[in-house]
Amino acid sequence: MEYIDRLPSMDLMRSEKMMLAQLIIPVESAHRAVSYLGQLGLLQFRDLNDDKSPFQRTFVNQVKRCAEMSRKLRFFKDQMHKAGLGLSPHPASNTDIELEDLEVGLAEHEHELIEMNHNSEKLQKTYNELLEFKMVLQKAGDFLMPDGNHSADHETELDENVHANNDYADSASLLEQEMQPGMSDQSGVKFVSGVICKSKALRFERMLFRTTRGNMLFNQAPADDPIVDPASNEMVENIVFMVFFSGEQARKKIHKICEAFGANCYPVPEDSIKRRQITRDVLSRLSELETTLEAGLRHRDAALNSIAFQLTKWMNMVRREKAIYDTLNMLNFDVTKKCLVGEGWCPIFAKTMIQDALQRATFDSSSQVGIIFHVMDSIESPPTFFRTNHFTNAYQEIVDAYGVAKYQEANPAVYTVITFPFLFAVMFGDWGHGICLLLGALVLIAREKRLGSQKLGSFMEMLFGGRYVLLLMALFSIYCGFIYNEFFSVPFHIFGSSAYKCRDATCSEAGTIGLIKVGDTYPFGVDPSWRGSRSELPFLNSLKMKMSILFGVSQMNLGIIISYFNARFFKNSIDIKYQFVPQMIFLNSLFGYLSLLIIIKWCTGSQADLYHVMIYMFLSPFEDLGENKLFWGQGVLQVILLLVAVIAVPWMLFPKPFILKKLHTEVAPALIRFQGRAYGILGTSDMYSDEEPDSARHPHGEEEFNFSEVFVHQMIHSIEFVLGAVSNTASYLRLWALSLAHSELSTVFYEKVLLLAWGYNNFMIRLVGLAVFAFATAFILLMMETLSAFLHALRLHWVEFQNKFYSGDGYKFKPFSFASLTDEDE
């Protein structure tokens, strides 16, 4: 044990040692100090103003100002997006600029842009009206031709307006009245013309018909030019309409309907000479407006380009300033002493760096009083912080997705780096498919710098973040593929000649009678001669099933052993004696023994039925094993192991709750908390009498010991382990099932698609077969099967492995850092 204690600590095995520090910062250097700490990114501030709303805090006005500046910057970004402009690829250098000057400059830019947009909208609206007027004038000539040709193509005649009077002016339709020479003046037929959105045309016409009871004529024609909507900056398709009616009441109703549907009405003279003259005037004004609009757009684009050159720098600056003031609002403001008091967690190794940053802040702010930094005592559980790199970060994220490790708890990510891709490869083993995954991983790693600086989609971002996981998954898949001897399900004689041969020259009996062994065992992996033989499926099933049990029992034992090191690290002797020891005994008395039988059977070549041995070990422990006996004394050993496994169950269940109860009644409360795995006091032993009321040095109240609750918890834990030992071992059989499914699916695609197509002496059939095989390999075997094996490996680690030792009820160390700020933090 002393040798274990002398071993150097691993960076990832235990989280970084943390300390709770208190900062007393003069007001004049507070902003600069928090800014330097944000650049360092190694201090997590505690909120000492939990009881205050955001509007009751000291720096609420500064936060509001920063939020208003962020709104203006988002407005500029939206305007550039609408104008089709992007951010400058060469942003301005980091020239110093005061926040007040930036605030004034942003207000001026916003006012200028709003005024330009307002003028542009007014001009665009006028331009749209003139353009619509021009189209109405052009189409009106077709509608008003006296020979009636307009009734052929672009009109809708409503022929249900029949009246009972005998007068021609009352009984004849409007169309008949219009087409009679001179009848328009006698009957009082009038018209309204305008433009309406194409999507509203049908409802508009139906409403006109119902309102006038069919006593109208509706002519329409598509507009030649789409109109730009000033609000959305999108092209809108319109139609030109002309409604013929009779009577003043109908005119009022039609105008109201046009207003309700948003139709723009324009006056059109009946005289063609006047129409041509008005058209010339409209075209002249349109030409002038086009020139004015183009000049306005150029001026706006120039203003946006000047903003784009500085926008990235401004956004970063405002984002940082807002984060600084948000952090300052977490500090207590002492009015009498003119200082701010803050508390925060930081790693012990960062103490010197933080002190240096605070000294620089004091010097740069020309403060007469230095910043006080001292370590506080705490019984509160510190945050968990692991220092990771590009390689280990993805594995740590896999573990953290289940739950963040408790402070100083053993980190499963250390073992996940190897075990996760290996268990994946056991299910995915095929060195052809592994090479495909390897190429994809190498492409992501080769383009790491370029992809890391780009904004990726959700799927691509996940794939890029796990590039090193994919790399090890591919390498282990190649390794397991060599063991299974499968290259896209095809075996190869890579490591020498086969140890088996057919009974006849044609190998016609290989699939029925089998093979005979003529040489030494194949040196590495599965002998390629097993492929297609009569014994292929039974042999591979037996191999992979037993191998899955061995891997499962080994990994579960590893989890229990890690629980021992957890208990040893926290000096919890109760968990070692009454949890670790009985768990090891119970698991290995049953499934450790099964693993031993598997290895002995492989080494001796015995034909013993292990199913029979394990079942009758419980049903008839004293029965003679007969031909299933693997070694001398096996029957006696089975009885002993069964008795030890039975004893281990109450060993786990009863002693721990009663010992804890005895300790609670006899030993001091401090020792109870110590045995209850509470964290000891950190940092210095100096005690302060003038503690802050919400300081982490105060316990949140001593919890009362509840024996029934402790006993029920221990009973649940014991039952879960006993049942889980069986179910978790059976769960590892998914390694065998998925490996077999992957192999058989690959065989089906190879034999029933590729070889079947290759049997035809036709180029097109072969090409189609090759395309189908490539598609099935890429999308089913390399995507769906990869995802399936990944999820199953994830489950084996989260449930079967981590539940043996990992509580995962900690919380992450989230330091105040400018590097972690994103657009959402605005």
PAMARLO-393498 format. One record per residue (C-alpha): x, y, z; residue in one letter. Coordinates in steps of 0.001 Angstrom, whole numbers, plus 500000, padded with zeros to 6 digits. Each point is the difference from the previous one (the first is absolute). Layout:
BEGIN
XYZa/...
This chain:
BEGIN
500000500000500000m/502903502349500698e/501205499431496445y/496602501061498665i/500085503141502125d/503428500932498604r/498819499818496377l/499763503414498281p/496487501334499540s/498445499950496542m/498651503194498473d/496729498384498945l/499576497450502774m/498956502576502600r/498665503462499414s/502227502970500775e/500267501018503635k/497933503121500535m/499959502775502554m/497482502638500947l/501520503476499813a/498733503354501177q/500812503207498120l/499799503475501519i/500303502383497045i/500103503826500135p/497322501593497844v/502478501796497733e/501723496749498961s/496942497687500015a/499265500227496262h/503589499400498951r/500445497163502495a/496925498130498770v/501126500616496406s/503423498460500663y/498384497053501775l/497739499517496968g/503060499852497772q/501575497443502338l/496815497889500272g/500841498097503198l/497613501423502623l/496338499089500426q/498205502760501900f/497251499214502470r/496873502140499880d/499843501794503345l/496816501860499011n/497606497095499534d/497338501795501970d/500022503015497692k/498210500312496686s/502006501087496933p/498579503530500338f/501185500389503606q/503656499390499306r/502749502597500008t/500977500071496338f/496555499531498486v/500251503241497994n/503260498926498380q/498458496633499113v/497036501779498411k/502342502191497965r/501905496952498765c/496724498244499146a/498890503059498018e/503312500073498118m/499632496280499260s/496563500720498553r/501472502657497718k/502759497662498868l/497440497291499202r/498070502630498046f/503127500782497954f/500581496286499394k/496403499521498819d/500309502971497671q/503173498563498478m/498284496654499572h/497066501640498191k/502422501950497797a/501896496802499145g/503193501207501692l/502228497912502257g/502355500809502819l/503414501229498958s/502509497145499566p/502692502378501294h/498536501648503083p/501496503126501450a/502898499738502370s/499282500114503688n/500343503729500441t/498961501200503453d/496598501636500183i/498039501033503043e/496576498519500614l/498434503463500178e/501475500962496611d/498784496735498519l/496525500612501390e/499844503448498379v/501343498671496712g/497494497150499892l/497135502413500672a/501142502199497103e/500325497052497633h/496580498693501001e/498353503396499513h/501644500354496593e/498921496518498886l/496430500441501264i/499715503319498144e/501405498467496811m/497626497040500289n/497048502334500584h/500858502089496955n/500647496896497945s/496620498536500994e/498222503228499072k/501741500132496631l/499362496311499385q/496349500422500869k/499698502926497580t/501859498009497353y/497662497028500520n/496927502228499660e/501289501502496760l/500922496581498669l/496535498687500828e/498413503097498404f/502035499394496853k/498840496371499795m/496368501033500610v/500206502578497204l/501492497430497624q/497410497325500793k/497094502470499988a/500375500458496250g/499210496331499503d/497049500084502377f/498404503142498468l/500211499141496284m/496534500619498484p/499996496883497787d/499692497694502993g/503234498066499421n/500778500378503649h/497338497490500809s/501938497158498413a/503064499380502172d/500229501869503288h/496499500426501393e/497582498056502121t/496390500443498908e/497419499321502657l/496852499022498096d/497621499633502942e/498854503636500114n/496517499580498579v/497359502511501016h/496229499883499651a/499459503470498481n/499242500301496247n/502136503114499434d/503078499238498010y/502226502084502249a/498821497994503020d/499681496528498502s/503100499953497765a/503333499003501562s/502752502532500544l/502072498374497292l/497176500401497498e/499494503599501075q/503730500764499677e/500321498471496524m/497058501939498592q/501246503238498333p/499160502986502154g/498335497890502633m/502652500787502666s/498914503580500412d/496306499161499902q/500159497192502570s/502556501658502341g/502569497168499898v/503154500891501955k/503182498192500894f/502655499736502731v/503518498851499155s/502950499062502164g/502513497365501109v/499610497191502558i/502198497150501231c/499593496866497900k/499280497808503026s/496994502157500926k/498503500298496501a/497566497076500212l/498569501015503390r/499862503627498839f/497985499104496901e/497648497779502012r/499345502774502511m/499275502517497220l/497566497598498385f/498086499348503222r/499914503658501019t/498666501267496635t/497790496891499575r/501692499253496732g/499320503445498522n/503613500667499025m/502651498964497508l/503472499007501307f/502934500120497575n/503528498986501061q/503451499604498467a/503341498984501551p/502380502850500800a/503050500110497765d/502483500835502779d/500099498649503566p/499961502600502762i/502619500198502779v/498402500086503444d/501883502700502005p/499325498287503341a/501180496469499155s/502166500875496969n/498381497118498090e/498483499918496510m/496190499889499952v/497933498908496994e/496941502158499286n/497137500160497536i/498415503029498334v/496208500088500258f/497169502143498677m/496473499777501400v/497056501304497930f/496860500874501945f/496970502269500004s/498776502276502791g/501499502089502776e/499226497450502712q/501969497330498136a/502948502388499670r/500125500580503766k/499794496295500741k/502752499157497510i/502313502658501456h/499467498650503509k/500760496447498847i/503151501209498244c/501112501713503186e/499309496884502086a/502006497726497672f/502900502439499734g/499440500644496298a/501469503241498608n/497554501867497735c/501138502437497312y/497925502447497851p/500119499146496305v/498533502348497361p/497924498464497223e/501665502177497392d/502948498165498471s/501885503251499279i/499870500994503666k/501128496507500999r/503047500206497739r/500911503436501372q/499705498825503613i/502035496897499153t/502849502167498671r/499999502077503202d/500012496883502166v/502919498469498066l/501999503190500431s/499451500060503743r/500852496279500245l/503335500633498325s/500804502756502486e/499008497852502964l/502132497081498797e/503037502264499947t/499201501312503477t/499431496491501424l/503276498713498578e/501887502905501516a/498325499387503362g/500857496294499910l/503635500793499185r/500154502433502897h/498432497448502395r/502344497225498838d/502982502293500535a/498811500735503546a/499450496273500697l/503424499123498604n/501638502478502341s/498072498421502897i/500846496457498861a/503696500842500218f/499614500633503755q/496961497890500880l/501823496878501219t/502217502029502293k/497027501968501349w/497955496865500636m/502869498368501901n/500564503142502024m/496329500406500964v/499692496298500774r/503013500217502310r/498815503163501696e/496580498494500673k/501628496861501424a/502216502148502243i/497065501943501421y/497947496835500417d/502889498603502043t/500359503203502024l/496302499688500866n/500820496680501685m/502294501788502472l/498974501698503243n/500407503774499962f/501328501445503235d/499060503700499986v/501914500933503131t/503290498436498970k/499655500917496303k/500747496465498908c/498423496908498479l/500078496625501731v/499837496840497917g/500441496272500420e/500860497361497466g/501436496562499331w/503317499562498252c/502502497159499540p/502879500024502457i/502538500083497178f/498445503298498767a/500519501889503262k/503256501638498911t/498622500954496567m/496901501574501541i/502088501987502486q/502226501264497169d/496941501096498011a/498616501866503017l/503327501747500564q/500069501117496367r/496450501324500377a/501014502005503052t/503026501468498231f/498191500776496717d/497090501704501781s/502407502138502105s/498199498938503151s/501520500945503338q/498576496880501651v/500849496516498861g/497559497152499395i/499798497522502877i/499948496305499028f/499760497353502701h/498862496402500222v/496832499171501922m/498902496863501815d/497030498121498586s/497992496874500626i/498076500548496769e/500808497590497198s/502249501736497457p/499378499849496249p/501613497337497853t/502725501028497571f/501964497730497675f/502727501376497783r/499397498461496572t/501450500439496534n/498685499477496476h/500437496230500338f/498499499376503448t/497259502648499890n/497573497869497955a/500323497046502412y/499455502310502965q/496850501334498327e/498722496427499589i/500352499465503750v/498599503433500929d/496913499341497909a/499077497342502586y/500912502174502981g/502833502238501142v/502399498287502385a/499868500960503645k/502980501976501259y/503148497811500007q/497976496923498987e/501680497473497699a/499463501068496408n/498712497281497624p/501337501952496992a/503497498638500720v/498818496481499145y/497384501081497465t/502788501204497694v/500853496351499312i/496989497924501036t/497394502011498082f/501553499696496511p/501006496414500736f/496483498861500918l/498732501853496943f/502490498087497862a/498952496657501492v/496524500657498566m/501217501631496782f/503096497894499267g/500790500065496280d/503316501381498821w/498524501129496682g/497339502067501713h/502591501119502542g/502200501393497237i/497044502039498722c/499434501448503476l/503733500652500316l/500060502005496779l/497067502110501190g/501681500635503362a/503300500938498351l/498225502490497720v/498398501695503030l/503322500082501858i/501905501321496963a/497496502865499641r/499835500620503733e/501135503636499901k/497746501008497133r/496902498192501308l/500644501226503538g/499708503630498873s/496781499477498033q/496410499877501193k/498866496435499335l/496585498414499969g/498823497956502983s/500867496608498458f/503345501126498595m/500901501718503261e/499311496784501912m/502058497989497499l/502884502477500133f/499961500095503802g/500326496200500101g/502695499716497346r/502507498385502370y/497346497623501324v/499319499053496372l/503737499525499460l/500375497468502821l/496728498323499053m/501380499510496482a/503365498669501227l/498402497531502396f/497529498962497286s/502933499163497730i/501596498019502832y/496803498053500758c/499442499570496266g/503372498213499776f/498964497796502927i/496643499183498352y/501815499801496617n/497360502060498208e/500545502521497216f/496524501074498903f/499045496514501308s/502632498308497763v/502765497974501784p/503632500157498874f/503059497832500649h/502000502909501422i/501968498251502745f/500756496737498283g/498259496934498636s/496900498462501502s/500175497136502473a/497014498274498353y/499310498498496621k/497006498491498224c/499275496287500050r/499884499892496198d/501628501978497201a/496873501963499040t/499108501025503590c/496430499059499194s/499562498460503453e/501398502961501958a/496562501396500667g/498520496660501099t/502598497650501467i/502646502576500927g/503775500367499869l/502920498025501396i/502998501492501826k/503302499299498281v/502392502609501418g/500830502339502836d/497416502406501341t/499626503232498021y/502474502420501637p/497745503069500423f/496246500315500039g/497348497767498505v/501078497441497414d/498681501108496583p/498854496442499236s/497147500333502468w/498238502290497521r/497265498060498210g/500595496788501918s/497340498005501812r/501356501016503409s/500467503715499257e/496963501367501852l/500238497722503093p/503737500678500278f/499721503814499670l/496958500114502296n/501835498073502705s/503163502072499595l/498331503417500093k/497543499125502756m/502692498743502366k/502267502895499063m/497185502467500847s/499577498462503455i/503744500232500665l/500095503665498972f/496915500767502070g/501202498338503190v/503416501654499598s/498527503474499606q/497570499558502910m/502891498838502186n/501914503084498932l/497076502167501100g/499874498341503440i/503777500368500383i/499709503722499208i/497353500251502748s/502683498682502381y/502393502768498993f/497191502535500419n/499312498776503533a/503724499922500771r/500466503530498679f/497151501344502149f/501220497858502949k/496673498199500221n/500828496640501579s/496321499073500332i/499518499920496229d/503132497890499578i/498993497363502576k/496271499859499444y/499597500936496350q/503134499346497967f/500888496615501545v/496519498369499802p/499447501369496487q/503270498480498763m/499147496710501695i/496468499823498615f/500898500946496417l/503002497708499712n/498418497084501861s/497472499741497188l/501131501729496845f/503693500042500760g/499667496236500366y/498157499853496657l/502870501927498380s/502468497513501493l/498024497096498537l/500027501655496558i/503782500415500059i/500552496421501219i/497687498649497311k/501890501935497317w/503366498797501286c/499040496346500427t/497627499619497041g/497392498441502277s/496459499319498745q/498394500928503329a/496663501799499887d/500484503225501977l/496250500717499938y/499400496750501863h/502826500718502457v/498730503470500973m/496303499055500187i/500530496921502153y/502466501864502171m/496876501672501458f/497410497233499527l/502077496970501042s/503313501178501454p/500877496533501405f/499227498057496794e/502850498295498185d/501129502007496960l/500790496933497918g/501327500830496543e/499649503734500721n/502799499874502552k/502923502167498931l/502498499583502866f/500497498109503234w/498088501380502983g/497604501973497853q/496900498796501865g/501367500990503422v/501144503365498654l/496536500700498604q/498358499345503368v/502482502290501755i/499527502770497438l/496219499732500256l/500104500248503812l/502378502968499853v/497718501770497477a/496998499452502298v/501927501357502994i/501111503075498011a/496398501219499628v/499261500655503720p/503611501158500327w/499143502838497613m/496603500693501522l/500139500051503813f/503345501112501496p/500390503445498425k/496701501602501209p/500480498738503582f/503631501124500115i/499003503465498775l/497293500153502663k/502507499028502695k/502471502616498789l/497279502619500030h/499102499312503609t/503544499586501371e/502347502091497865v/500156503753499489a/497996501462497083p/503204501006498236a/501069496342499807l/496545499037498765i/500285502422497134r/503484498697499333f/498802496381499794q/496988501151497980g/502348501060497197r/499552503725500640a/502907502105498911y/502483501261502530g/500963503592500530i/502016501417497163l/502787502502500067g/501218501733503135t/498940499209503522s/499552503609501004d/496508500733501194m/498435503408499614y/497527501512502382s/498583502557497564d/498836497553497348e/497689501013497210e/496408498888500668p/499754498086496733d/503551498732499961s/500806496447498997a/501734499573503337r/496620499516501676h/498412496561499825p/496433500028498835h/498856498270503131g/500848496597501486e/497855497296498521e/498304497705502514e/500946496334499750f/497037497902498849n/500667496298500511f/496992498779498014s/500994502136497029e/503609498762500135v/498867496378500308f/497544500252497087v/502680501655497873h/502471497229500808q/497372497342499297m/499246501527496608i/503700500201499217h/500567496354500988s/497020498675498050i/501020502067497003e/503508498572500057f/498848496364500403v/497464500224497187l/502314502211497954g/502799497442500175a/497777497635498016v/498366502529497691s/503217501908499320n/501862496829499071t/497164499070497646a/500090503550498630s/503563499487498793y/498666497319497648l/499031502912497762r/503659499941498938l/499428496539498526w/496585500855498520a/501072503180498225l/503253498487498788s/498090497076498507l/497377502315498455a/502676502210498448h/501846497017498576s/496879498345498575e/498720503275498532l/503346500545498290s/499866496444498645t/496492500522498597v/500991503182498172f/503161498380498650y/498515496686498859e/496441500987499067k/500812503344498368v/503587500277498802l/500734496361499121l/496514499508498557l/500419503001497684a/503534498925499091w/498657496657498838g/498351501679497002y/502103500732496943n/498433503449499652n/501751503263500769f/496851501892501046m/498878497267502415i/503457499925501548r/500020503784500286l/496583500034501681v/501063497202502361g/503176501876500920l/498014503212500618a/497474498197502224v/502826498314501928f/501803503325500484a/496789501724501126f/499172497205502466a/503542500012501364t/500122503781500438a/496560500720501385f/499089496770501802i/503275498475501159l/502104503153500408l/497303502356501287m/497137498104501597m/502117497151501351e/502601502470501277t/497312501966501827l/498477496793501389s/503330498672501295a/500848503443501417f/496756500168501987l/500382496459501331h/503589500700501082a/498743503174501661l/497393498036501948r/502554497414501142l/502170502769501436h/497239502062501576w/498023497147501568v/502051496820500296e/503383501620500757f/499430503361501688q/497257498911502397n/502568497927501910k/501884503041501292f/498846503269498428y/497524502279501771s/500133502815497432g/498207502543502190d/502588502766499827g/499921503265498092y/502372501375497414k/502579502674500591f/498812502923497891k/502514502809500363p/499405503548498878f/501789500005496669s/499804502201496925f/500919497002497844a/496743498233500895s/497752502947499059l/497714499382497026t/497453501985498011d/497240498703502293e/501649501746502961d/499096503374498556e/
